[in-house]
């Protein structure tokens, strides 16, 4: 890395599964990896807290988050854009939809 070139920031795409805090959303990011020994595809999921300053995200929205400076103890991501909108869902429906999509 040269001093002239800025470091590229990591971006991830996930689904908003929680919106109980002010200006903060919980984003679930899913990925598929191949098991090193058994060679089977395994789904891994992780949640991130992301800063949503304008409160534009709703439950079930597909969003792109970008790594940023630490905003609080666990919040180190920021919502970059809302990729896909969804109709307003109740909190339990988002998790039920995600659980139902996995075998």
Steps between C-alpha positions, in 0.01 A plus 500: 500500500644832397442811706325658198239227453215491754405162644189351341215453745320169530137489391242231572141439390242380750142514623375732775369277781483749787412865543444544873765767554508861386716552187620138517395189309597137539609349168520124439769404247492146359778329306575154371835329555629157412587281800876436494477125573157385381475737200134568571361853456423648843299818559645740753315800640617796703327813626648848492381822660497778242446874534192630317506874564188586300290202623414402142530121549207274582483137609568266209684753283810384315780747574867550421715585804852639500770479765561828681661642813364369832178686581432310823621182670342261247406734216777519240293491178289760317207451261624602156182441300168322506509250212153350533189622676242277659154546640485567872535174693461415864829413677436123520418467130850591378669230709232246403557572130875460538468176699255358247737561209765272646473121472 
